[in-house]
Amino acid sequence: MAGYELVFIVQPELEEEPRNALVSKVTQTISDLKGQVIKLDPWGKRRLAYPIKKHHEGFYVVVQMDLPPAAERSLERAIRLMEDIIRYLVVRKEIAPPAEPQQ
Amino acid sequence: MASQARSDGPRPRRYGSSDDDRRGGRRGYGPPAARRKCAFCANKALELDYKKVDMLHNYITERGKIGTRRHSGLCARHQRDMSLAIKRARHLALLPYTAEHVRKG
């Protein structure tokens, strides 16, 4: 198991309900891959610095998780197949034990 | 005798070495500026993260380019980390790739 951080952007026109369904689909995928979600942090809608797929806004979600390194590619593939996710990023990041409030 | 005295002192510098070129000598006018320590070395609690958009904004130019080390005052390691963080933030549309993106905004 290794610490990862996933950020993905959901297209803004998606209603709240299907969006929540999409987010739980992602977390479900993670647990299907024997991973474990540590923290789920939806930022909400944000203006994009440049348009992606003609969208000027996006709904950002940050997920911190533990995942077996071998499953990382499968997770990315699953995410790439979700059309409502217009952008994502997965990076290795060990999560420090209960971090003190930042800034 | 001379060599003995030297061995006690600081590391001898050979003339003409690249070290020598960089030190000494003043660039520009005005009083010599004190070298400021890299912000991330000075404050260990400060974490460099591609999600901290407001902080990253201080390290890019108006055109959205990554600022130089002179501009940022960072050490080599943190400048490197900074450049990676900015690139990740760009990928996530947290920062622009070009000024054109900003103008259309």
Backbone of each chain as ProteinMPNN parsed JSONL, in Angstrom:
{"seq_chain_A": "MAGYELVFIVQPELEEEPRNALVSKVTQTISDLKGQVIKLDPWGKRRLAYPIKKHHEGFYVVVQMDLPPAAERSLERAIRLMEDIIRYLVVRKEIAPPAEPQQ", "coords_chain_A": {"N_chain_A": [[0.836, -1.204, 0.0], [0.464, 2.207, -0.753], [0.651, 5.724, -0.293], [-1.516, 7.89, -2.014], [-2.597, 10.714, -3.911], [-5.459, 11.897, -5.336], [-6.828, 14.043, -7.689], [-9.698, 15.173, -9.203], [-11.654, 16.631, -11.83], [-14.944, 17.397, -12.256], [-17.301, 17.81, -14.834], [-19.122, 20.87, -15.039], [-21.86, 21.028, -15.554], [-23.186, 18.867, -14.654], [-25.708, 17.614, -12.603], [-26.32, 17.811, -9.053], [-27.027, 15.333, -7.94], [-26.385, 13.131, -9.81], [-23.732, 13.752, -9.799], [-22.81, 13.234, -7.215], [-23.227, 10.535, -7.32], [-21.331, 9.862, -9.16], [-18.966, 10.501, -7.8], [-19.099, 8.642, -5.737], [-18.853, 6.425, -7.25], [-16.225, 6.572, -8.032], [-14.918, 6.313, -5.539], [-15.813, 3.817, -4.931], [-14.568, 2.335, -6.93], [-11.96, 2.615, -6.064], [-12.004, 1.185, -3.657], [-12.667, -1.281, -4.671], [-10.333, -1.927, -5.868], [-8.813, -2.702, -3.83], [-8.003, -0.599, -2.383], [-7.913, 2.191, -0.074], [-9.885, 4.794, 0.968], [-8.803, 7.707, 2.438], [-9.3, 10.362, 2.895], [-11.829, 12.452, 1.746], [-12.328, 15.188, -0.136], [-14.342, 17.455, -1.289], [-14.026, 20.255, -3.244], [-15.794, 21.841, -4.482], [-17.45, 23.966, -6.94], [-15.369, 25.689, -9.186], [-13.712, 28.265, -10.901], [-12.13, 27.636, -13.975], [-8.73, 27.966, -14.992], [-8.299, 27.98, -17.64], [-10.272, 27.078, -20.488], [-11.593, 23.756, -20.458], [-12.506, 21.247, -22.525], [-14.498, 22.943, -23.503], [-15.642, 23.853, -21.203], [-15.878, 26.279, -18.658], [-15.872, 26.204, -16.02], [-15.447, 24.044, -13.19], [-16.015, 21.15, -11.166], [-14.246, 20.464, -8.42], [-12.657, 17.687, -6.915], [-10.889, 16.283, -4.269], [-9.069, 13.475, -3.372], [-7.651, 11.587, -0.851], [-5.723, 8.712, -0.448], [-4.936, 5.241, 0.241], [-3.33, 2.89, -1.707], [-2.691, -0.124, -3.459], [0.316, -0.151, -5.223], [0.285, -1.478, -7.697], [-2.266, -1.236, -8.543], [-2.671, 1.237, -9.43], [-2.602, 2.007, -12.141], [-4.903, 0.791, -13.102], [-6.821, 2.203, -11.798], [-6.522, 4.734, -12.923], [-7.234, 4.145, -15.526], [-9.905, 3.475, -15.224], [-10.904, 5.923, -14.409], [-10.423, 7.491, -16.611], [-12.323, 6.571, -18.301], [-14.627, 7.649, -17.449], [-16.815, 9.887, -18.552], [-17.711, 12.296, -17.579], [-15.748, 13.274, -16.055], [-13.467, 15.68, -16.482], [-10.82, 16.224, -16.164], [-7.951, 14.892, -14.508], [-5.662, 14.04, -11.854], [-3.15, 12.053, -10.549], [-1.044, 11.623, -7.855], [1.826, 10.446, -6.055], [1.791, 10.461, -2.604], [2.628, 10.458, 0.564], [0.615, 10.291, 3.35], [0.746, 12.394, 6.018], [0.506, 11.648, 9.471], [-2.376, 12.716, 11.319], [-2.465, 15.8, 10.253], [-1.523, 19.03, 11.34], [-3.617, 21.942, 11.408], [-3.309, 23.837, 8.463], [-1.522, 26.769, 7.38]], "CA_chain_A": [[0.0, 0.0, 0.0], [1.205, 3.462, -0.79], [-0.23, 6.887, -0.252], [-1.71, 8.616, -3.262], [-3.58, 11.774, -3.893], [-6.149, 11.996, -6.624], [-7.682, 15.216, -7.874], [-10.379, 15.138, -10.494], [-12.565, 17.74, -12.109], [-16.19, 16.946, -12.878], [-17.855, 18.89, -15.655], [-19.977, 21.657, -14.15], [-23.294, 20.972, -15.813], [-23.757, 17.688, -14.024], [-26.488, 17.958, -11.409], [-25.706, 17.354, -7.813], [-27.263, 13.918, -7.652], [-25.474, 12.273, -10.578], [-22.345, 14.046, -9.453], [-22.521, 12.438, -6.026], [-23.143, 9.143, -7.752], [-20.04, 9.713, -9.831], [-17.924, 10.5, -6.781], [-19.085, 7.362, -5.021], [-18.349, 5.429, -8.198], [-14.77, 6.629, -7.949], [-14.472, 5.726, -4.272], [-16.1, 2.383, -5.043], [-13.484, 1.782, -7.735], [-10.761, 2.549, -5.228], [-12.07, 0.06, -2.712], [-12.629, -2.513, -5.465], [-8.933, -2.196, -6.182], [-8.178, -2.972, -2.536], [-7.475, 0.643, -1.83], [-8.675, 2.707, 1.046], [-9.995, 6.249, 0.944], [-8.498, 8.272, 3.746], [-9.988, 11.634, 3.026], [-12.53, 12.903, 0.555], [-12.471, 16.631, 0.067], [-14.89, 18.135, -2.467], [-13.803, 21.695, -3.171], [-16.914, 22.552, -5.076], [-17.215, 24.56, -8.259], [-14.285, 26.654, -9.262], [-13.449, 28.741, -12.247], [-10.923, 27.056, -14.536], [-7.794, 28.975, -15.494], [-8.474, 27.962, -19.093], [-11.372, 26.142, -20.742], [-11.336, 22.348, -20.75], [-13.675, 20.7, -23.216], [-15.473, 24.042, -23.615], [-16.175, 24.249, -19.907], [-15.089, 27.317, -17.997], [-15.896, 25.913, -14.598], [-15.343, 22.615, -12.915], [-16.232, 20.763, -9.769], [-13.006, 19.798, -8.004], [-12.715, 16.75, -5.796], [-9.577, 15.781, -3.873], [-9.17, 12.231, -2.619], [-6.41, 11.012, -0.359], [-6.013, 7.28, -0.307], [-3.897, 4.229, 0.18], [-3.638, 2.046, -2.858], [-1.55, -0.946, -3.854], [0.888, 0.498, -6.404], [-0.068, -2.181, -8.927], [-3.633, -0.906, -8.932], [-2.741, 2.654, -9.813], [-2.947, 2.126, -13.563], [-6.311, 0.41, -13.289], [-7.64, 3.311, -11.323], [-6.471, 5.783, -13.939], [-8.01, 3.712, -16.689], [-11.324, 3.589, -14.868], [-11.263, 7.337, -14.368], [-10.412, 8.025, -17.975], [-13.536, 6.138, -18.98], [-15.783, 8.4, -16.965], [-16.795, 11.052, -19.439], [-18.008, 13.539, -16.886], [-14.52, 13.759, -15.438], [-12.788, 16.333, -17.592], [-9.388, 16.268, -15.92], [-7.599, 14.271, -13.234], [-4.235, 13.952, -11.568], [-2.831, 11.148, -9.443], [0.354, 11.712, -7.454], [2.218, 9.748, -4.839], [1.902, 11.396, -1.504], [2.407, 9.806, 1.846], [-0.178, 11.19, 4.181], [1.294, 12.54, 7.36], [-0.502, 11.406, 10.506], [-3.204, 13.91, 11.541], [-1.725, 17.036, 10.037], [-2.039, 20.207, 12.046], [-4.237, 22.855, 10.461], [-2.298, 24.552, 7.703], [-1.52, 28.228, 7.184]], "C_chain_A": [[0.867, 1.248, 0.0], [0.214, 4.607, -0.79], [-0.309, 7.569, -1.607], [-2.676, 9.754, -3.021], [-4.165, 11.876, -5.294], [-6.957, 13.285, -6.63], [-8.398, 15.014, -9.193], [-11.395, 16.253, -10.609], [-13.774, 17.188, -12.847], [-16.764, 18.11, -13.674], [-18.998, 19.565, -14.899], [-21.477, 21.481, -14.368], [-23.98, 19.773, -15.15], [-24.48, 18.088, -12.732], [-25.881, 17.322, -10.175], [-25.84, 15.843, -7.625], [-26.362, 12.979, -8.474], [-24.009, 12.535, -10.246], [-21.938, 13.254, -8.225], [-22.376, 10.972, -6.378], [-21.789, 8.881, -8.387], [-18.904, 9.634, -8.818], [-17.904, 9.166, -6.047], [-18.644, 6.234, -5.947], [-16.816, 5.392, -8.159], [-14.286, 5.972, -6.666], [-14.714, 4.214, -4.276], [-14.98, 1.687, -5.824], [-12.226, 1.612, -6.897], [-10.843, 1.353, -4.278], [-12.111, -1.277, -3.451], [-11.19, -2.924, -5.775], [-8.121, -2.414, -4.914], [-7.51, -1.726, -1.959], [-8.351, 1.12, -0.697], [-8.689, 4.226, 0.988], [-9.74, 6.777, 2.346], [-9.255, 9.567, 3.956], [-10.604, 12.021, 1.691], [-12.85, 14.384, 0.76], [-13.01, 17.297, -1.194], [-14.736, 19.648, -2.317], [-15.026, 22.472, -3.642], [-16.53, 23.176, -6.4], [-16.189, 25.664, -8.183], [-14.124, 27.059, -10.7], [-12.14, 28.111, -12.747], [-10.023, 28.17, -15.094], [-7.839, 29.044, -17.018], [-9.56, 26.935, -19.374], [-10.879, 24.716, -21.008], [-12.612, 21.788, -21.349], [-14.826, 21.706, -23.21], [-16.098, 24.433, -22.276], [-15.267, 25.3, -19.285], [-15.067, 27.124, -16.495], [-15.714, 24.415, -14.41], [-15.574, 22.366, -11.442], [-15.029, 19.929, -9.345], [-13.256, 18.857, -6.828], [-11.296, 16.235, -5.519], [-9.772, 14.533, -3.023], [-7.781, 11.82, -2.149], [-6.671, 9.558, -0.055], [-4.743, 6.465, -0.189], [-4.288, 3.297, -0.936], [-2.434, 1.149, -3.127], [-0.986, -0.367, -5.151], [0.486, -0.175, -7.717], [-1.451, -1.775, -9.434], [-3.762, 0.509, -9.485], [-3.166, 2.808, -11.268], [-4.412, 1.799, -13.803], [-7.224, 1.534, -12.852], [-7.676, 4.428, -12.371], [-7.315, 5.412, -15.154], [-9.497, 3.87, -16.42], [-11.766, 5.044, -14.903], [-11.343, 7.918, -15.769], [-11.691, 7.657, -18.72], [-14.768, 6.897, -18.516], [-15.818, 9.74, -17.695], [-17.063, 12.366, -18.728], [-16.798, 14.07, -16.12], [-13.659, 14.357, -16.541], [-11.288, 16.426, -17.385], [-9.115, 15.563, -14.605], [-6.099, 14.27, -13.075], [-4.052, 12.998, -10.398], [-1.364, 11.333, -9.1], [0.587, 10.893, -6.196], [2.339, 10.772, -3.737], [1.605, 10.655, -0.221], [1.645, 10.783, 2.722], [0.39, 11.205, 5.596], [0.187, 12.291, 8.371], [-1.083, 12.727, 10.976], [-2.48, 15.247, 11.446], [-2.365, 18.186, 10.813], [-2.623, 21.171, 11.006], [-3.2, 23.733, 9.771], [-2.567, 26.047, 7.651], [-1.83, 29.065, 8.413]], "O_chain_A": [[1.887, 1.311, 0.687], [-0.924, 4.463, -1.236], [0.708, 7.795, -2.262], [-3.455, 9.757, -2.068], [-3.446, 11.934, -6.291], [-7.684, 13.576, -5.68], [-7.761, 14.714, -10.203], [-11.922, 16.749, -9.613], [-13.65, 16.592, -13.917], [-16.715, 19.259, -13.234], [-19.756, 18.897, -14.197], [-22.274, 21.755, -13.471], [-25.207, 19.694, -15.101], [-23.935, 18.801, -11.89], [-25.046, 16.422, -10.254], [-24.899, 15.167, -7.208], [-25.661, 12.138, -7.911], [-23.158, 11.658, -10.393], [-20.855, 12.669, -8.186], [-21.536, 10.258, -5.829], [-21.181, 7.829, -8.186], [-17.996, 8.814, -8.95], [-16.838, 8.62, -5.765], [-18.125, 5.214, -5.492], [-16.201, 4.329, -8.242], [-13.353, 5.169, -6.69], [-13.94, 3.441, -3.711], [-14.508, 0.614, -5.448], [-11.52, 0.609, -7.0], [-9.878, 0.606, -4.117], [-11.648, -2.291, -2.929], [-10.879, -4.106, -5.923], [-6.894, -2.321, -4.926], [-6.58, -1.808, -1.157], [-9.391, 0.534, -0.398], [-7.638, 4.867, 0.963], [-10.374, 6.354, 3.312], [-9.778, 9.839, 5.037], [-9.966, 11.923, 0.643], [-13.545, 14.766, 1.701], [-12.236, 17.666, -2.077], [-15.258, 20.243, -1.374], [-15.251, 23.614, -3.241], [-15.437, 22.951, -6.919], [-16.154, 26.456, -7.242], [-14.376, 26.271, -11.612], [-11.155, 28.065, -12.01], [-10.51, 29.181, -15.601], [-7.459, 30.054, -17.611], [-9.753, 26.013, -18.582], [-9.878, 24.507, -21.693], [-13.676, 21.855, -20.734], [-15.976, 21.355, -22.946], [-16.999, 25.271, -22.239], [-14.043, 25.215, -19.376], [-14.328, 27.804, -15.783], [-15.817, 23.633, -15.355], [-15.362, 23.233, -10.594], [-14.819, 18.825, -9.847], [-13.968, 19.189, -5.881], [-10.596, 15.804, -6.436], [-10.549, 14.537, -2.068], [-6.85, 11.718, -2.948], [-7.7, 9.203, 0.52], [-3.641, 6.931, -0.478], [-5.461, 2.955, -1.086], [-1.291, 1.596, -3.036], [-1.744, -0.118, -6.088], [0.362, 0.496, -8.742], [-1.765, -1.951, -10.611], [-4.827, 0.918, -9.947], [-4.003, 3.653, -11.585], [-5.08, 2.449, -14.608], [-8.265, 1.784, -13.458], [-8.732, 4.988, -12.661], [-8.013, 6.248, -15.729], [-10.252, 4.338, -17.273], [-12.861, 5.361, -15.368], [-12.216, 8.731, -16.073], [-12.093, 8.349, -19.655], [-15.833, 6.796, -19.127], [-14.968, 10.606, -17.484], [-16.685, 13.43, -19.219], [-16.826, 15.185, -15.6], [-13.18, 13.646, -17.424], [-10.551, 16.682, -18.337], [-9.933, 15.616, -13.687], [-5.356, 14.471, -14.036], [-4.724, 13.126, -9.374], [-0.514, 11.21, -9.981], [-0.317, 10.675, -5.389], [2.93, 11.835, -3.927], [0.464, 10.273, 0.042], [1.996, 11.959, 2.816], [0.496, 10.176, 6.264], [-0.956, 12.686, 8.145], [-0.383, 13.738, 11.03], [-1.952, 15.755, 12.435], [-3.588, 18.286, 10.917], [-2.17, 21.205, 9.862], [-2.321, 24.3, 10.42], [-3.69, 26.51, 7.854], [-1.848, 30.294, 8.334]]}, "seq_chain_B": "MASQARSDGPRPRRYGSSDDDRRGGRRGYGPPAARRKCAFCANKALELDYKKVDMLHNYITERGKIGTRRHSGLCARHQRDMSLAIKRARHLALLPYTAEHVRKG", "coords_chain_B": {"N_chain_B": [[55.484, 26.417, 6.672], [53.653, 28.367, 6.013], [51.825, 26.778, 4.841], [50.879, 25.339, 6.92], [49.528, 27.204, 8.485], [47.482, 27.689, 6.813], [46.008, 25.353, 6.772], [44.604, 25.349, 9.097], [42.781, 27.309, 8.82], [39.808, 28.435, 6.99], [38.518, 26.565, 4.195], [40.775, 26.546, 1.568], [40.664, 28.743, -1.19], [40.987, 28.455, -4.604], [42.387, 30.661, -6.941], [40.567, 31.795, -9.676], [38.885, 29.675, -9.774], [35.554, 28.364, -10.222], [33.984, 28.945, -8.107], [35.156, 31.22, -7.178], [34.594, 33.08, -9.09], [31.929, 33.597, -8.769], [31.552, 34.593, -6.239], [32.531, 37.574, -4.435], [32.963, 40.767, -6.027], [30.536, 43.072, -7.244], [27.247, 43.31, -8.404], [25.465, 45.513, -10.354], [23.936, 48.485, -8.908], [23.75, 50.419, -5.855], [23.395, 49.527, -2.339], [24.941, 46.486, -1.301], [22.804, 43.755, -1.53], [21.505, 41.836, 1.095], [21.776, 38.337, 1.148], [18.869, 36.633, 0.894], [17.339, 34.022, 2.657], [16.071, 31.064, 1.21], [12.585, 30.814, 0.991], [11.307, 28.428, 1.68], [13.203, 26.962, 2.908], [13.728, 28.498, 5.053], [11.399, 28.453, 6.485], [10.302, 25.693, 7.695], [7.857, 24.639, 8.096], [6.294, 25.457, 6.112], [4.667, 24.223, 3.429], [5.163, 22.954, 0.218], [2.836, 22.875, -2.193], [0.872, 21.759, -4.883], [-1.741, 22.461, -4.794], [-2.114, 24.776, -3.481], [-3.073, 27.435, -4.609], [-3.045, 30.236, -4.316], [-0.614, 30.747, -3.151], [1.128, 29.788, -5.101], [0.7, 31.605, -7.089], [2.307, 33.742, -6.482], [4.665, 33.064, -7.568], [4.7, 33.062, -10.263], [4.932, 34.829, -13.386], [3.368, 37.772, -14.819], [2.581, 36.935, -17.267], [2.07, 34.362, -16.826], [4.209, 32.729, -16.743], [6.76, 30.643, -15.255], [8.48, 32.025, -12.578], [11.887, 33.239, -12.398], [14.783, 32.102, -10.558], [15.961, 34.262, -9.422], [13.898, 35.944, -9.187], [12.22, 34.521, -7.5], [13.789, 33.857, -5.353], [14.414, 31.359, -4.376], [16.039, 28.329, -3.241], [17.96, 25.925, -5.087], [16.822, 23.36, -4.9], [14.225, 23.851, -3.943], [13.263, 25.533, -5.88], [13.082, 23.798, -7.944], [11.167, 22.022, -6.977], [9.104, 23.803, -6.837], [8.699, 24.448, -9.505], [7.714, 22.053, -10.442], [5.359, 21.877, -8.952], [3.932, 24.043, -9.97], [3.556, 23.212, -12.564], [1.918, 21.016, -12.187], [-0.299, 22.278, -11.124], [-1.077, 23.736, -13.314], [-1.903, 21.761, -15.045], [-4.232, 21.002, -13.823], [-5.789, 23.137, -14.306], [-5.677, 25.141, -12.444], [-3.876, 27.075, -12.569], [-2.919, 29.29, -15.216], [-1.703, 28.306, -18.488], [-0.848, 30.047, -20.406], [-0.825, 33.633, -20.991], [-2.875, 34.261, -22.57], [-4.96, 32.643, -21.864], [-5.662, 33.873, -19.537], [-6.576, 36.365, -20.312], [-8.888, 35.813, -21.787], [-10.398, 34.629, -19.854]], "CA_chain_B": [[54.842, 27.229, 7.693], [52.484, 28.993, 5.415], [50.826, 25.75, 4.552], [50.282, 24.955, 8.19], [48.571, 28.24, 8.854], [46.33, 27.578, 5.935], [45.197, 24.159, 7.058], [43.712, 25.638, 10.22], [41.758, 28.278, 8.394], [38.751, 27.903, 6.132], [38.931, 25.873, 2.982], [41.432, 27.477, 0.659], [40.018, 28.911, -2.499], [41.959, 28.688, -5.659], [42.007, 31.751, -7.816], [40.12, 31.371, -11.01], [37.902, 28.598, -9.712], [34.222, 28.893, -10.513], [33.556, 29.519, -6.829], [35.728, 32.539, -7.054], [33.917, 33.986, -10.018], [30.585, 33.933, -8.335], [31.612, 35.448, -5.057], [33.224, 38.824, -4.694], [32.39, 41.557, -7.117], [29.141, 43.45, -7.049], [26.466, 43.445, -9.61], [24.493, 46.592, -10.264], [24.2, 49.625, -8.05], [23.096, 50.393, -4.565], [24.093, 48.738, -1.327], [24.836, 45.052, -1.592], [21.636, 43.173, -0.889], [21.789, 40.653, 1.884], [21.164, 37.178, 0.516], [17.766, 36.158, 1.701], [17.246, 32.57, 2.628], [14.933, 30.524, 0.479], [11.415, 30.851, 1.869], [10.91, 27.102, 2.148], [14.239, 26.494, 3.824], [13.629, 29.322, 6.249], [10.219, 28.04, 7.232], [10.123, 24.272, 7.376], [6.443, 24.276, 8.199], [5.678, 25.856, 4.848], [4.708, 23.074, 2.534], [4.992, 23.298, -1.184], [1.761, 22.011, -2.651], [0.292, 22.268, -6.135], [-3.13, 22.876, -4.585], [-2.146, 26.116, -2.867], [-3.022, 28.316, -5.776], [-2.71, 31.61, -3.963], [0.816, 30.819, -2.936], [1.827, 29.592, -6.375], [0.546, 32.827, -7.874], [3.435, 34.641, -6.225], [5.878, 32.578, -8.213], [4.61, 33.127, -11.723], [4.914, 36.197, -13.896], [2.071, 38.213, -15.311], [2.243, 36.144, -18.443], [1.831, 32.979, -16.429], [5.446, 31.93, -16.784], [7.389, 30.364, -13.965], [9.484, 33.036, -12.284], [13.254, 32.749, -12.274], [15.232, 31.995, -9.168], [16.204, 35.617, -8.926], [12.576, 36.452, -8.891], [11.601, 33.791, -6.393], [14.72, 33.765, -4.239], [14.419, 30.005, -3.826], [17.228, 27.525, -3.452], [17.803, 25.081, -6.272], [15.891, 22.265, -4.655], [12.844, 24.316, -3.838], [12.86, 26.065, -7.176], [12.733, 22.605, -8.725], [9.871, 21.555, -6.466], [8.14, 24.82, -7.198], [8.366, 24.344, -10.917], [6.84, 20.878, -10.579], [4.044, 22.208, -8.386], [3.25, 24.938, -10.906], [3.143, 22.417, -13.722], [0.753, 20.21, -11.793], [-1.439, 23.182, -10.981], [-1.524, 24.084, -14.659], [-2.637, 20.621, -15.581], [-5.556, 20.996, -13.207], [-6.435, 24.421, -14.62], [-5.654, 26.047, -11.3], [-3.053, 28.173, -13.065], [-2.95, 29.315, -16.684], [-0.473, 27.978, -19.213], [-0.432, 31.257, -21.102], [-1.578, 34.831, -20.634], [-4.087, 34.266, -23.389], [-5.998, 32.039, -21.044], [-6.077, 34.836, -18.518], [-7.325, 37.441, -20.943], [-10.24, 35.354, -22.126], [-10.979, 34.303, -18.558]], "C_chain_B": [[53.551, 27.842, 7.191], [51.382, 27.954, 5.213], [50.151, 25.297, 5.849], [49.196, 25.941, 8.603], [47.298, 28.079, 8.042], [45.409, 26.43, 6.342], [44.264, 24.394, 8.252], [42.532, 26.498, 9.798], [40.673, 27.626, 7.583], [39.33, 27.274, 4.882], [39.582, 26.866, 2.007], [40.685, 27.568, -0.667], [41.073, 29.192, -3.534], [41.476, 29.821, -6.544], [41.546, 31.2, -9.153], [39.159, 30.202, -10.965], [36.504, 29.198, -9.892], [33.611, 29.505, -9.248], [33.913, 30.987, -6.785], [34.989, 33.541, -7.929], [32.606, 34.475, -9.456], [30.588, 34.839, -7.111], [32.234, 36.766, -5.439], [32.483, 39.631, -5.734], [30.947, 41.905, -6.887], [28.478, 43.66, -8.385], [25.553, 44.629, -9.412], [24.888, 47.651, -9.269], [23.529, 49.44, -6.699], [23.854, 49.534, -3.59], [23.944, 47.255, -1.638], [23.658, 44.462, -0.832], [22.058, 41.965, -0.084], [21.103, 39.468, 1.207], [20.062, 36.649, 1.426], [17.68, 34.646, 1.577], [15.973, 32.16, 1.886], [13.738, 30.357, 1.425], [11.068, 29.484, 2.452], [11.962, 26.481, 3.046], [14.096, 27.23, 5.144], [12.474, 28.862, 7.129], [9.862, 26.607, 6.861], [8.646, 23.866, 7.379], [5.708, 24.586, 6.892], [5.804, 24.715, 3.862], [4.425, 23.515, 1.113], [3.969, 22.332, -1.777], [1.124, 22.615, -3.887], [-1.144, 22.747, -5.948], [-3.225, 24.284, -3.976], [-1.974, 27.178, -3.944], [-2.544, 29.721, -5.423], [-1.208, 31.772, -3.756], [1.568, 30.715, -4.261], [1.764, 30.853, -7.242], [1.713, 33.783, -7.677], [4.673, 34.243, -7.015], [5.761, 32.502, -9.733], [4.535, 34.592, -12.157], [3.516, 36.548, -14.381], [1.618, 37.392, -16.513], [2.011, 34.68, -18.096], [3.065, 32.108, -16.463], [5.96, 31.677, -15.373], [8.488, 31.388, -13.738], [10.864, 32.437, -12.142], [13.636, 32.667, -10.804], [15.539, 33.359, -8.591], [14.911, 36.25, -8.463], [12.024, 35.816, -7.612], [12.489, 33.75, -5.142], [14.808, 32.383, -3.624], [15.764, 29.329, -4.067], [16.942, 26.567, -4.598], [16.762, 24.0, -6.058], [14.45, 22.761, -4.64], [12.353, 24.965, -5.12], [12.389, 24.904, -8.059], [11.362, 22.096, -8.295], [8.773, 22.521, -6.876], [7.716, 24.667, -8.651], [7.464, 23.138, -11.157], [5.432, 21.182, -10.071], [3.251, 23.087, -9.345], [2.748, 24.143, -12.103], [1.933, 21.549, -13.389], [-0.478, 21.092, -11.687], [-1.972, 23.591, -12.351], [-2.356, 22.966, -15.259], [-4.066, 20.606, -15.055], [-6.295, 22.317, -13.414], [-6.577, 25.304, -13.383], [-4.819, 27.277, -11.654], [-3.11, 28.133, -14.59], [-1.631, 28.821, -17.283], [0.059, 29.23, -19.896], [-1.299, 32.421, -20.66], [-2.871, 34.907, -21.431], [-5.261, 33.708, -22.602], [-6.562, 33.044, -20.052], [-6.989, 35.873, -19.13], [-8.759, 37.018, -21.232], [-11.083, 35.123, -20.885], [-12.372, 34.508, -18.394]], "O_chain_B": [[52.517, 27.829, 7.859], [50.193, 28.221, 5.39], [48.98, 24.918, 5.848], [48.1, 25.556, 9.012], [46.191, 28.305, 8.531], [44.185, 26.537, 6.261], [43.25, 23.71, 8.394], [41.438, 26.412, 10.356], [40.613, 26.4, 7.49], [40.508, 27.449, 4.569], [38.997, 27.897, 1.674], [40.154, 26.582, -1.176], [41.936, 30.052, -3.36], [40.289, 29.918, -6.854], [42.107, 30.234, -9.67], [38.661, 29.773, -12.006], [36.313, 30.403, -9.729], [32.828, 30.452, -9.315], [33.117, 31.852, -6.42], [34.789, 34.695, -7.551], [32.223, 35.629, -9.646], [29.747, 35.725, -6.967], [32.443, 37.05, -6.618], [31.463, 39.184, -6.258], [30.196, 41.078, -6.368], [29.082, 44.125, -9.351], [24.913, 44.729, -8.365], [26.038, 47.713, -8.834], [22.843, 48.45, -6.444], [24.836, 48.885, -3.951], [22.925, 46.829, -2.181], [23.535, 44.653, 0.378], [22.876, 41.163, -0.535], [19.969, 39.59, 0.743], [20.303, 36.272, 2.573], [17.922, 34.078, 0.511], [14.947, 32.839, 1.945], [13.877, 29.822, 2.525], [10.592, 29.391, 3.583], [11.667, 25.591, 3.844], [14.313, 26.663, 6.215], [12.563, 28.879, 8.357], [9.209, 26.351, 5.85], [8.25, 22.885, 6.749], [4.639, 24.041, 6.618], [6.905, 24.296, 3.506], [3.552, 24.345, 0.859], [4.206, 21.126, -1.852], [0.864, 23.817, -3.945], [-1.707, 23.372, -6.846], [-4.293, 24.895, -3.967], [-0.894, 27.73, -4.152], [-1.74, 30.316, -6.142], [-0.614, 32.783, -4.13], [2.519, 31.455, -4.51], [2.672, 31.124, -8.028], [2.069, 34.54, -8.581], [5.625, 35.017, -7.113], [6.628, 31.941, -10.403], [4.128, 35.466, -11.392], [2.604, 35.721, -14.354], [0.425, 37.188, -16.735], [1.781, 33.857, -18.981], [2.991, 30.899, -16.243], [5.635, 32.4, -14.431], [9.334, 31.597, -14.607], [11.004, 31.261, -11.805], [12.896, 33.112, -9.928], [15.388, 33.576, -7.389], [14.862, 36.987, -7.478], [11.443, 36.491, -6.762], [11.996, 33.625, -4.021], [15.229, 32.24, -2.477], [16.518, 29.701, -4.966], [15.795, 26.424, -5.021], [15.922, 23.751, -6.923], [13.568, 22.159, -5.252], [11.157, 24.947, -5.411], [11.425, 25.027, -8.814], [10.509, 21.78, -9.125], [7.662, 22.115, -7.218], [6.533, 24.745, -8.982], [6.553, 23.197, -11.982], [4.44, 20.792, -10.688], [2.046, 22.903, -9.514], [1.644, 24.377, -12.595], [1.035, 21.374, -14.214], [-1.568, 20.704, -12.108], [-3.177, 23.771, -12.526], [-3.381, 23.204, -15.897], [-4.995, 20.237, -15.773], [-7.309, 22.576, -12.767], [-7.497, 26.118, -13.295], [-5.025, 28.365, -11.118], [-3.322, 27.075, -15.183], [-0.578, 28.912, -16.652], [1.269, 29.448, -19.956], [-2.351, 32.243, -20.047], [-3.838, 35.543, -21.011], [-6.381, 34.215, -22.658], [-7.759, 33.067, -19.767], [-8.028, 36.224, -18.571], [-9.711, 37.752, -20.964], [-12.287, 35.376, -20.859], [-12.911, 34.249, -17.318]]}, "name": "protein", "num_of_chains": 2, "seq": "MAGYELVFIVQPELEEEPRNALVSKVTQTISDLKGQVIKLDPWGKRRLAYPIKKHHEGFYVVVQMDLPPAAERSLERAIRLMEDIIRYLVVRKEIAPPAEPQQMASQARSDGPRPRRYGSSDDDRRGGRRGYGPPAARRKCAFCANKALELDYKKVDMLHNYITERGKIGTRRHSGLCARHQRDMSLAIKRARHLALLPYTAEHVRKG"}
